[in-house]
Amino acid sequence: MNEMRFIAIIPARYASTRFPAKPLAMLGGKPVIQRVYEQVRTVLDEVVVATDDERILHAVEAFGGRAVMTREDHKSGTDRCFEAYQKLGVDCDVVINVQGDEPFIHPTQIRALQACFDDAGTQIATLVKPFSESDGLLALENPNSPKVVVSDDGRALYFSRSVIPFLRGIPREEWLVRHTFYKHIGLYAYRTQTLGEITRLPQSTLEKAESLEQLRWLDHGYVVRVGQTDVETIGIDTPEDLARAEEFLQNLSKKTL
């Protein structure tokens, strides 16, 4: 792994139905996108923001970061990552796709993704976090929190908005006690050749059914290796999430004093 060259690309769109201009929202005196960028830079030297808006481009350059303009019409962060990688003209082994709304992404999570590529057969890597009993059944059944079934050798077998697997003959209120369920963490890494290939794939039936892009990759036979994290991060989808993140940051600062 140490001989491989990794680059992190952070897709950051300006338009958002639930939270317009989210990357530029201030969190603890810094734009959200700067928080994400600085967290990733603690692990990787090569970090680039891929955006469709000059306001984000200028904001990144203002704090000393690196950014590249991409088209507005991309349907996914994966597509935006690939265009940015092509424009950069660099030669890397693996591209890590970091969500632009994860200001508390942890260094151990990035390293867990990198470690997945110790296996030469890994084409794509992502992360999961075990649900705990304290999370409760409502969290497990939340369709906005995709679940993953993982094979014994660490490959993703299926992603779903439903609870998987179904525990036959066991009352639902006992499921979290009787089985380890995995929550999907939306952080990806791709071998560069694979990244180019998957952006050319048509949508699959399963992807359309669940509205989960990663099912397209499984449908077409790609090996998705799964790393595990115990770190709970706070993603920002709404202004309410930003308020919670601000409170989390303040509490974090108090602990370090």
C-alpha positions in Angstrom: 0.0 0.0 0.0 2.8 2.4 0.9 4.1 2.2 -2.7 0.8 3.1 -4.2 -0.1 6.6 -5.1 -3.4 7.9 -3.8 -5.2 11.2 -4.6 -8.3 12.4 -2.8 -10.9 14.3 -4.9 -13.8 16.1 -3.1 -16.8 16.7 -5.2 -18.5 20.0 -4.2 -21.7 21.3 -5.9 -23.1 24.7 -5.2 -26.7 23.8 -5.9 -28.5 21.7 -3.3 -32.3 21.3 -2.9 -32.1 21.0 0.9 -29.1 23.3 1.5 -27.9 25.6 -1.3 -24.3 26.8 -1.1 -23.6 24.1 1.5 -19.8 23.9 0.9 -19.5 27.6 1.7 -21.5 27.5 4.9 -19.4 28.5 7.9 -18.6 26.0 10.5 -16.4 27.1 13.4 -15.2 30.1 11.5 -14.3 28.1 8.3 -16.2 27.1 5.3 -17.4 23.5 5.4 -15.3 22.6 2.4 -12.2 23.8 4.1 -12.9 21.6 7.1 -13.2 18.6 4.8 -10.1 19.5 2.9 -8.0 20.0 6.0 -9.1 16.7 7.5 -8.1 14.8 4.4 -4.8 16.6 4.2 -3.8 15.1 7.5 -3.4 11.8 5.7 -2.9 12.6 2.0 -0.6 15.1 0.3 -2.7 15.2 -2.9 -6.1 16.6 -2.3 -8.3 18.4 -4.9 -11.8 19.9 -4.8 -13.9 19.2 -7.9 -16.6 21.8 -8.2 -19.1 23.3 -10.7 -19.1 26.8 -9.3 -16.4 29.5 -9.3 -17.5 30.7 -5.9 -16.4 27.4 -4.4 -13.2 27.4 -6.6 -12.2 30.8 -5.3 -13.1 29.9 -1.7 -10.8 26.8 -1.9 -8.0 28.8 -3.5 -8.4 31.5 -0.8 -7.5 29.1 2.0 -4.6 27.7 0.0 -6.3 24.6 -1.3 -6.4 23.2 -4.8 -9.5 23.0 -6.9 -10.6 22.2 -10.5 -13.8 23.2 -12.4 -16.0 20.5 -13.7 -19.3 20.4 -15.6 -22.6 21.2 -14.0 -24.5 18.2 -15.4 -22.9 15.3 -13.6 -25.4 12.9 -12.1 -23.0 11.6 -9.4 -19.9 12.5 -7.4 -18.2 9.5 -9.1 -18.6 11.1 -12.5 -17.4 14.5 -11.2 -14.3 12.7 -9.7 -13.4 11.1 -13.0 -13.6 14.4 -15.0 -11.5 16.1 -12.3 -8.9 13.3 -12.4 -8.7 13.6 -16.2 -8.3 17.3 -16.1 -5.5 17.1 -13.5 -3.4 14.9 -15.8 -1.8 13.1 -12.8 -0.8 9.4 -12.7 -2.2 7.8 -9.6 -3.2 4.2 -8.7 -6.3 5.0 -6.6 -8.7 7.9 -6.4 -10.5 8.4 -3.1 -13.9 10.1 -3.4 -14.5 12.1 -0.2 -18.0 13.6 0.4 -17.8 17.4 0.5 -20.2 17.5 3.4 -18.2 15.4 5.9 -16.2 18.0 7.9 -15.4 15.4 10.6 -14.1 12.6 8.4 -11.5 10.8 10.5 -7.9 9.9 9.4 -8.5 6.3 10.4 -11.4 6.1 7.9 -9.2 7.2 5.0 -6.4 4.7 6.1 -9.0 1.9 6.3 -9.9 2.6 2.7 -6.3 2.6 1.6 -5.7 -0.7 3.4 -8.4 -2.3 1.2 -6.0 -2.0 -1.7 -3.5 -4.3 -0.1 -5.6 -6.9 -1.8 -4.7 -6.8 -5.5 -8.2 -7.9 -6.4 -9.8 -4.9 -5.0 -11.3 -2.6 -7.7 -13.5 -0.4 -5.5 -13.4 0.1 -1.7 -16.0 1.6 0.7 -16.6 1.7 4.4 -19.2 0.3 6.8 -19.9 0.9 10.5 -21.6 -1.7 12.7 -25.0 -0.7 14.1 -24.9 -1.0 17.9 -27.8 -2.0 20.1 -27.9 1.6 21.4 -28.7 2.9 17.9 -32.1 1.3 18.2 -34.5 -0.3 15.7 -35.6 3.1 14.1 -32.0 3.8 13.1 -31.6 0.4 11.6 -34.9 0.7 9.6 -34.2 4.2 8.4 -34.2 4.0 4.5 -31.9 7.0 4.3 -29.2 4.9 6.0 -28.3 2.1 3.5 -27.3 -1.2 4.9 -24.6 -3.6 3.5 -24.2 -7.4 3.6 -20.5 -8.3 3.8 -19.0 -11.6 2.8 -16.6 -13.5 5.2 -13.7 -12.3 3.1 -14.7 -8.6 3.3 -16.5 -8.0 0.0 -19.8 -6.2 -0.4 -22.5 -8.6 -1.4 -25.4 -6.2 -1.5 -26.5 -2.7 -0.5 -30.1 -1.9 0.4 -32.3 0.7 2.0 -34.1 -2.2 3.7 -32.8 -4.0 6.7 -30.6 -6.9 5.4 -30.3 -9.7 6.1 -33.8 -10.6 7.3 -33.6 -12.7 10.5 -36.2 -15.3 10.1 -37.8 -16.6 13.3 -36.3 -13.8 15.5 -38.5 -10.9 16.8 -37.4 -7.6 15.2 -36.8 -6.0 18.6 -34.1 -8.6 19.2 -32.3 -8.2 15.8 -29.6 -5.8 17.0 -28.7 -8.2 19.8 -28.7 -11.3 17.7 -26.8 -10.1 14.6 -24.3 -7.5 13.5 -25.8 -5.2 10.8 -23.6 -2.8 8.9 -24.4 0.8 8.0 -22.9 2.1 4.8 -20.5 5.0 5.0 -20.5 6.9 1.7 -16.8 7.1 1.2 -15.3 5.4 -1.9 -12.0 4.7 -3.5 -11.4 3.3 -7.0 -8.5 2.1 -8.9 -8.1 4.7 -11.7 -8.8 2.2 -14.5 -11.9 1.1 -12.7 -13.1 4.6 -12.2 -13.0 5.2 -15.9 -14.9 2.0 -16.6 -17.7 2.5 -14.1 -18.5 6.0 -15.3 -19.4 4.5 -18.7 -21.8 1.9 -17.3 -25.5 2.2 -17.9 -27.8 2.3 -14.9 -28.8 -1.1 -13.7 -32.2 -2.4 -12.7 -31.2 -2.8 -9.0 -29.7 0.7 -8.9 -32.9 2.1 -10.2 -35.0 0.1 -7.7 -33.0 1.2 -4.6 -31.6 4.5 -5.9 -28.1 3.4 -4.9 -25.3 3.9 -7.4 -23.1 1.3 -5.9 -25.5 -1.5 -7.0 -24.6 -0.7 -10.6 -21.0 -1.7 -9.9 -22.1 -5.0 -8.2 -24.5 -5.7 -11.0 -21.6 -5.5 -13.5 -19.3 -7.8 -11.5 -16.9 -5.3 -9.8 -15.3 -6.3 -6.6 -16.2 -3.8 -3.8 -14.0 -4.3 -0.8 -15.3 -3.2 2.6 -13.3 -1.5 5.3 -14.7 -1.1 8.8 -14.8 2.0 11.0 -16.2 2.6 14.5 -16.1 6.4 14.1 -19.4 8.2 13.8 -19.2 11.3 11.7 -21.7 14.1 11.2 -22.6 14.7 7.6 -24.3 18.0 6.6 -27.4 17.7 4.5 -29.5 20.5 6.0 -29.1 23.7 7.9 -30.2 21.7 11.0 -27.3 19.4 10.5 -25.0 22.4 10.3 -26.3 23.5 13.7 -25.6 20.1 15.2 -22.1 20.1 13.6 -21.4 23.5 15.2 -22.4 22.1 18.6 -20.3 19.0 18.1 -17.3 21.2 17.1 -17.7 23.3 20.2 -17.9 20.3 22.5 -14.8 18.9 20.7 -12.9 22.1 21.4 -13.8 22.0 25.1 -12.5 18.4 25.4 -9.1 19.4 23.9 -8.6 22.4 26.2 
